[in-house]
Amino acid sequence: MEKHLLLSFDDFEFIVITCSHCHSKIQLALKSELYRPAGAPFAPTHCSICGAHIDLSLELLERFHSICQALAKLKEKVTLQVRAVD
């Protein structure tokens, strides 16, 4: 029997991006504004470790962040179902 996990968007805490230059993992908080200055964008434009330009579509990350915040307000009404790994 296949097992699945049911996740609410309210369960999501972080998104992790990887620097293509130094391969550092940069963790971005989806729920809290405490980790960045007021008015700062959700996603950084440069790696905090090596300073290289982050070559991701930052606009998409900003939209993803906004969508997650909106869906989190719906609590259990909108969920993701993912296959559990044994």
TIVEX-869336 format. One line per field, with one value per atom (N, C-alpha, C, CB): residue number from 0; residue in three letters; atom name; x, y, z. Coordinates in steps of 0.05 Angstrom, whole numbers, plus 5000, padded with zeros to 4 digits. Glycine has a CB too. Example, Ala and Ser with C-alpha at 12.3 -4.5 7.8 and 13.67 -1.06 7.14 Angstrom:
REM residues 2
k: [0; 0; 0; 0; 1; 1; 1; 1]
r: [ALA; ALA; ALA; ALA; SER; SER; SER; SER]
a: [N; CA; C; CB; N; CA; C; CB]
px: [5264; 5246; 5264; 5226; 5257; 5273; 5258; 5282]
py: [4886; 4910; 4934; 4911; 4955; 4979; 5001; 4988]
pz: [5156; 5156; 5156; 5181; 5142; 5143; 5157; 5114]
REM end
This chain:
REM residues 86
k: [0; 0; 0; 0; 1; 1; 1; 1; 2; 2; 2; 2; 3; 3; 3; 3; 4; 4; 4; 4; 5; 5; 5; 5; 6; 6; 6; 6; 7; 7; 7; 7; 8; 8; 8; 8; 9; 9; 9; 9; 10; 10; 10; 10; 11; 11; 11; 11; 12; 12; 12; 12; 13; 13; 13; 13; 14; 14; 14; 14; 15; 15; 15; 15; 16; 16; 16; 16; 17; 17; 17; 17; 18; 18; 18; 18; 19; 19; 19; 19; 20; 20; 20; 20; 21; 21; 21; 21; 22; 22; 22; 22; 23; 23; 23; 23; 24; 24; 24; 24; 25; 25; 25; 25; 26; 26; 26; 26; 27; 27; 27; 27; 28; 28; 28; 28; 29; 29; 29; 29; 30; 30; 30; 30; 31; 31; 31; 31; 32; 32; 32; 32; 33; 33; 33; 33; 34; 34; 34; 34; 35; 35; 35; 35; 36; 36; 36; 36; 37; 37; 37; 37; 38; 38; 38; 38; 39; 39; 39; 39; 40; 40; 40; 40; 41; 41; 41; 41; 42; 42; 42; 42; 43; 43; 43; 43; 44; 44; 44; 44; 45; 45; 45; 45; 46; 46; 46; 46; 47; 47; 47; 47; 48; 48; 48; 48; 49; 49; 49; 49; 50; 50; 50; 50; 51; 51; 51; 51; 52; 52; 52; 52; 53; 53; 53; 53; 54; 54; 54; 54; 55; 55; 55; 55; 56; 56; 56; 56; 57; 57; 57; 57; 58; 58; 58; 58; 59; 59; 59; 59; 60; 60; 60; 60; 61; 61; 61; 61; 62; 62; 62; 62; 63; 63; 63; 63; 64; 64; 64; 64; 65; 65; 65; 65; 66; 66; 66; 66; 67; 67; 67; 67; 68; 68; 68; 68; 69; 69; 69; 69; 70; 70; 70; 70; 71; 71; 71; 71; 72; 72; 72; 72; 73; 73; 73; 73; 74; 74; 74; 74; 75; 75; 75; 75; 76; 76; 76; 76; 77; 77; 77; 77; 78; 78; 78; 78; 79; 79; 79; 79; 80; 80; 80; 80; 81; 81; 81; 81; 82; 82; 82; 82; 83; 83; 83; 83; 84; 84; 84; 84; 85; 85; 85; 85]
r: [MET; MET; MET; MET; GLU; GLU; GLU; GLU; LYS; LYS; LYS; LYS; HIS; HIS; HIS; HIS; LEU; LEU; LEU; LEU; LEU; LEU; LEU; LEU; LEU; LEU; LEU; LEU; SER; SER; SER; SER; PHE; PHE; PHE; PHE; ASP; ASP; ASP; ASP; ASP; ASP; ASP; ASP; PHE; PHE; PHE; PHE; GLU; GLU; GLU; GLU; PHE; PHE; PHE; PHE; ILE; ILE; ILE; ILE; VAL; VAL; VAL; VAL; ILE; ILE; ILE; ILE; THR; THR; THR; THR; CYS; CYS; CYS; CYS; SER; SER; SER; SER; HIS; HIS; HIS; HIS; CYS; CYS; CYS; CYS; HIS; HIS; HIS; HIS; SER; SER; SER; SER; LYS; LYS; LYS; LYS; ILE; ILE; ILE; ILE; GLN; GLN; GLN; GLN; LEU; LEU; LEU; LEU; ALA; ALA; ALA; ALA; LEU; LEU; LEU; LEU; LYS; LYS; LYS; LYS; SER; SER; SER; SER; GLU; GLU; GLU; GLU; LEU; LEU; LEU; LEU; TYR; TYR; TYR; TYR; ARG; ARG; ARG; ARG; PRO; PRO; PRO; PRO; ALA; ALA; ALA; ALA; GLY; GLY; GLY; GLY; ALA; ALA; ALA; ALA; PRO; PRO; PRO; PRO; PHE; PHE; PHE; PHE; ALA; ALA; ALA; ALA; PRO; PRO; PRO; PRO; THR; THR; THR; THR; HIS; HIS; HIS; HIS; CYS; CYS; CYS; CYS; SER; SER; SER; SER; ILE; ILE; ILE; ILE; CYS; CYS; CYS; CYS; GLY; GLY; GLY; GLY; ALA; ALA; ALA; ALA; HIS; HIS; HIS; HIS; ILE; ILE; ILE; ILE; ASP; ASP; ASP; ASP; LEU; LEU; LEU; LEU; SER; SER; SER; SER; LEU; LEU; LEU; LEU; GLU; GLU; GLU; GLU; LEU; LEU; LEU; LEU; LEU; LEU; LEU; LEU; GLU; GLU; GLU; GLU; ARG; ARG; ARG; ARG; PHE; PHE; PHE; PHE; HIS; HIS; HIS; HIS; SER; SER; SER; SER; ILE; ILE; ILE; ILE; CYS; CYS; CYS; CYS; GLN; GLN; GLN; GLN; ALA; ALA; ALA; ALA; LEU; LEU; LEU; LEU; ALA; ALA; ALA; ALA; LYS; LYS; LYS; LYS; LEU; LEU; LEU; LEU; LYS; LYS; LYS; LYS; GLU; GLU; GLU; GLU; LYS; LYS; LYS; LYS; VAL; VAL; VAL; VAL; THR; THR; THR; THR; LEU; LEU; LEU; LEU; GLN; GLN; GLN; GLN; VAL; VAL; VAL; VAL; ARG; ARG; ARG; ARG; ALA; ALA; ALA; ALA; VAL; VAL; VAL; VAL; ASP; ASP; ASP; ASP]
a: [N; CA; C; CB; N; CA; C; CB; N; CA; C; CB; N; CA; C; CB; N; CA; C; CB; N; CA; C; CB; N; CA; C; CB; N; CA; C; CB; N; CA; C; CB; N; CA; C; CB; N; CA; C; CB; N; CA; C; CB; N; CA; C; CB; N; CA; C; CB; N; CA; C; CB; N; CA; C; CB; N; CA; C; CB; N; CA; C; CB; N; CA; C; CB; N; CA; C; CB; N; CA; C; CB; N; CA; C; CB; N; CA; C; CB; N; CA; C; CB; N; CA; C; CB; N; CA; C; CB; N; CA; C; CB; N; CA; C; CB; N; CA; C; CB; N; CA; C; CB; N; CA; C; CB; N; CA; C; CB; N; CA; C; CB; N; CA; C; CB; N; CA; C; CB; N; CA; C; CB; N; CA; C; CB; N; CA; C; CB; N; CA; C; CB; N; CA; C; CB; N; CA; C; CB; N; CA; C; CB; N; CA; C; CB; N; CA; C; CB; N; CA; C; CB; N; CA; C; CB; N; CA; C; CB; N; CA; C; CB; N; CA; C; CB; N; CA; C; CB; N; CA; C; CB; N; CA; C; CB; N; CA; C; CB; N; CA; C; CB; N; CA; C; CB; N; CA; C; CB; N; CA; C; CB; N; CA; C; CB; N; CA; C; CB; N; CA; C; CB; N; CA; C; CB; N; CA; C; CB; N; CA; C; CB; N; CA; C; CB; N; CA; C; CB; N; CA; C; CB; N; CA; C; CB; N; CA; C; CB; N; CA; C; CB; N; CA; C; CB; N; CA; C; CB; N; CA; C; CB; N; CA; C; CB; N; CA; C; CB; N; CA; C; CB; N; CA; C; CB; N; CA; C; CB; N; CA; C; CB; N; CA; C; CB; N; CA; C; CB; N; CA; C; CB; N; CA; C; CB; N; CA; C; CB; N; CA; C; CB; N; CA; C; CB; N; CA; C; CB]
px: [5017; 5000; 5018; 4981; 5011; 5026; 5018; 5023; 5037; 5031; 5034; 5050; 5018; 5019; 5020; 4995; 5032; 5031; 5013; 5060; 4998; 4980; 4990; 4950; 4998; 5010; 4993; 5038; 4989; 4975; 4997; 4959; 4989; 5009; 5017; 4997; 5001; 5008; 5031; 4983; 5036; 5058; 5085; 5053; 5085; 5110; 5123; 5105; 5149; 5163; 5186; 5175; 5199; 5223; 5223; 5248; 5237; 5245; 5275; 5231; 5288; 5317; 5326; 5329; 5344; 5355; 5385; 5350; 5396; 5424; 5440; 5428; 5462; 5479; 5493; 5500; 5490; 5503; 5533; 5491; 5543; 5572; 5586; 5578; 5577; 5591; 5575; 5597; 5551; 5533; 5524; 5547; 5525; 5514; 5484; 5524; 5472; 5443; 5434; 5433; 5415; 5405; 5376; 5408; 5370; 5343; 5328; 5345; 5304; 5287; 5261; 5280; 5255; 5231; 5206; 5233; 5187; 5162; 5143; 5149; 5144; 5125; 5133; 5118; 5158; 5168; 5183; 5185; 5178; 5192; 5216; 5173; 5221; 5243; 5270; 5241; 5273; 5299; 5309; 5299; 5293; 5301; 5291; 5290; 5306; 5298; 5271; 5320; 5258; 5232; 5235; 5220; 5218; 5218; 5237; 5226; 5253; 5272; 5256; 5294; 5265; 5251; 5254; 5263; 5236; 5236; 5262; 5212; 5270; 5293; 5317; 5287; 5340; 5364; 5374; 5387; 5387; 5398; 5427; 5398; 5440; 5467; 5470; 5487; 5488; 5493; 5505; 5512; 5495; 5506; 5533; 5486; 5541; 5566; 5588; 5563; 5584; 5606; 5601; 5609; 5577; 5571; 5564; 5595; 5563; 5557; 5527; 5562; 5521; 5494; 5478; 5493; 5454; 5437; 5422; 5417; 5426; 5415; 5388; 5435; 5372; 5345; 5325; 5336; 5302; 5281; 5270; 5259; 5281; 5273; 5244; 5291; 5234; 5206; 5188; 5200; 5195; 5179; 5180; 5190; 5203; 5205; 5188; 5234; 5187; 5170; 5141; 5175; 5133; 5105; 5098; 5100; 5117; 5113; 5109; 5137; 5125; 5122; 5095; 5144; 5085; 5059; 5037; 5055; 5039; 5019; 5018; 5024; 5041; 5042; 5029; 5071; 5034; 5022; 4992; 5034; 4982; 4953; 4940; 4947; 4952; 4941; 4943; 4956; 4963; 4966; 4942; 4992; 4930; 4906; 4882; 4900; 4882; 4860; 4863; 4858; 4885; 4890; 4887; 4872; 4869; 4866; 4848; 4855; 4838; 4821; 4836; 4806; 4862; 4878; 4903; 4886; 4908; 4930; 4945; 4921; 4970; 4985; 4987; 5014; 4984; 4987; 5012; 4961; 5031; 5056; 5061; 5080; 5074; 5080; 5101; 5090; 5097; 5116; 5138; 5102; 5162; 5186; 5190; 5212; 5193; 5197; 5225; 5192]
py: [4976; 5000; 5025; 5000; 5044; 5069; 5088; 5081; 5100; 5120; 5148; 5115; 5166; 5194; 5212; 5201; 5235; 5256; 5278; 5267; 5289; 5310; 5335; 5304; 5356; 5380; 5404; 5384; 5420; 5446; 5467; 5454; 5487; 5508; 5522; 5529; 5521; 5532; 5516; 5532; 5491; 5475; 5483; 5446; 5497; 5505; 5527; 5514; 5522; 5542; 5556; 5529; 5540; 5550; 5541; 5542; 5556; 5547; 5549; 5565; 5530; 5530; 5533; 5504; 5552; 5555; 5549; 5584; 5540; 5532; 5551; 5503; 5562; 5579; 5562; 5594; 5570; 5554; 5557; 5562; 5578; 5583; 5567; 5613; 5570; 5557; 5534; 5577; 5529; 5507; 5510; 5481; 5533; 5538; 5537; 5565; 5528; 5527; 5552; 5501; 5567; 5591; 5586; 5616; 5588; 5582; 5608; 5567; 5609; 5632; 5626; 5643; 5642; 5637; 5646; 5652; 5628; 5634; 5649; 5609; 5644; 5655; 5680; 5635; 5684; 5706; 5727; 5696; 5752; 5774; 5782; 5799; 5767; 5773; 5771; 5756; 5754; 5748; 5767; 5721; 5788; 5807; 5835; 5799; 5855; 5883; 5890; 5902; 5909; 5918; 5929; 5940; 5921; 5929; 5914; 5958; 5896; 5880; 5858; 5867; 5850; 5829; 5802; 5826; 5784; 5758; 5743; 5741; 5742; 5727; 5746; 5712; 5738; 5755; 5754; 5746; 5775; 5776; 5765; 5805; 5763; 5753; 5733; 5777; 5714; 5694; 5707; 5672; 5700; 5712; 5700; 5709; 5678; 5665; 5675; 5635; 5673; 5679; 5706; 5657; 5717; 5742; 5740; 5760; 5716; 5712; 5719; 5683; 5729; 5735; 5709; 5749; 5709; 5686; 5686; 5685; 5665; 5665; 5651; 5652; 5654; 5643; 5664; 5632; 5656; 5676; 5687; 5664; 5709; 5720; 5728; 5744; 5736; 5744; 5720; 5755; 5697; 5673; 5666; 5649; 5669; 5664; 5684; 5666; 5709; 5729; 5721; 5757; 5712; 5703; 5678; 5698; 5659; 5635; 5642; 5616; 5660; 5669; 5681; 5690; 5698; 5711; 5690; 5732; 5671; 5651; 5633; 5633; 5625; 5609; 5624; 5601; 5650; 5665; 5666; 5694; 5669; 5670; 5643; 5679; 5622; 5595; 5586; 5575; 5595; 5588; 5598; 5599; 5620; 5631; 5612; 5658; 5595; 5577; 5551; 5569; 5549; 5526; 5500; 5527; 5483; 5456; 5454; 5438; 5477; 5476; 5470; 5502; 5477; 5472; 5457; 5498; 5433; 5418; 5406; 5395; 5397; 5382; 5354; 5395; 5335; 5307; 5297; 5290; 5287; 5277; 5248; 5295; 5234; 5206; 5205; 5191; 5188; 5185; 5167; 5175; 5174; 5157; 5137; 5175; 5112; 5091; 5093; 5064]
pz: [5000; 5000; 5000; 5024; 4983; 4981; 5003; 4953; 5016; 5037; 5026; 5061; 5037; 5029; 5053; 5011; 5050; 5071; 5061; 5077; 5079; 5072; 5086; 5081; 5070; 5081; 5075; 5070; 5095; 5092; 5086; 5118; 5071; 5065; 5091; 5046; 5112; 5138; 5151; 5156; 5142; 5152; 5141; 5146; 5118; 5105; 5121; 5076; 5128; 5144; 5128; 5168; 5111; 5097; 5069; 5112; 5052; 5025; 5025; 5002; 5012; 5012; 4983; 5025; 4978; 4951; 4953; 4940; 4931; 4930; 4912; 4921; 4922; 4906; 4885; 4924; 4860; 4838; 4837; 4811; 4851; 4851; 4874; 4855; 4899; 4921; 4933; 4943; 4923; 4931; 4960; 4927; 4971; 4998; 4997; 5010; 5018; 5020; 5035; 5035; 5023; 5035; 5043; 5016; 5068; 5079; 5082; 5106; 5070; 5071; 5086; 5042; 5106; 5123; 5108; 5150; 5105; 5091; 5110; 5081; 5136; 5154; 5168; 5175; 5172; 5188; 5173; 5210; 5180; 5168; 5185; 5165; 5207; 5225; 5214; 5249; 5193; 5182; 5160; 5171; 5154; 5133; 5141; 5105; 5132; 5139; 5126; 5129; 5139; 5128; 5100; 5146; 5082; 5054; 5037; 5053; 5049; 5033; 5018; 5051; 4994; 4980; 4995; 4951; 4989; 5001; 4995; 4992; 4970; 4961; 4957; 4935; 4967; 4963; 4934; 4981; 4925; 4898; 4897; 4887; 4921; 4922; 4945; 4925; 4941; 4962; 4986; 4951; 5010; 5034; 5042; 5057; 5029; 5035; 5017; 5033; 4990; 4972; 4957; 4951; 4959; 4946; 4916; 4948; 4905; 4877; 4872; 4868; 4848; 4841; 4840; 4813; 4852; 4852; 4825; 4876; 4810; 4783; 4780; 4764; 4801; 4800; 4791; 4828; 4784; 4777; 4804; 4759; 4813; 4838; 4838; 4845; 4815; 4813; 4820; 4785; 4810; 4816; 4846; 4799; 4858; 4887; 4903; 4897; 4894; 4907; 4905; 4895; 4881; 4876; 4893; 4847; 4894; 4909; 4939; 4907; 4949; 4977; 4981; 4984; 4964; 4967; 4966; 4945; 4947; 4945; 4970; 4920; 4980; 5005; 5028; 5012; 5030; 5052; 5049; 5053; 5025; 5021; 5026; 4992; 5016; 5020; 5049; 5002; 5064; 5092; 5108; 5104; 5100; 5114; 5111; 5103; 5091; 5087; 5104; 5057; 5118; 5136; 5121; 5160; 5130; 5120; 5095; 5141; 5085; 5062; 5036; 5059; 5035; 5012; 5022; 4996; 5012; 5022; 4998; 5041; 5003; 4983; 4993; 4979; 4974; 4981; 4967; 4973; 4982; 4971; 4979; 4980; 4962; 4967; 4989; 4942; 5009; 5031; 5022; 5057; 5031; 5025; 5048; 5021; 5041; 5061; 5073; 5050]
REM end
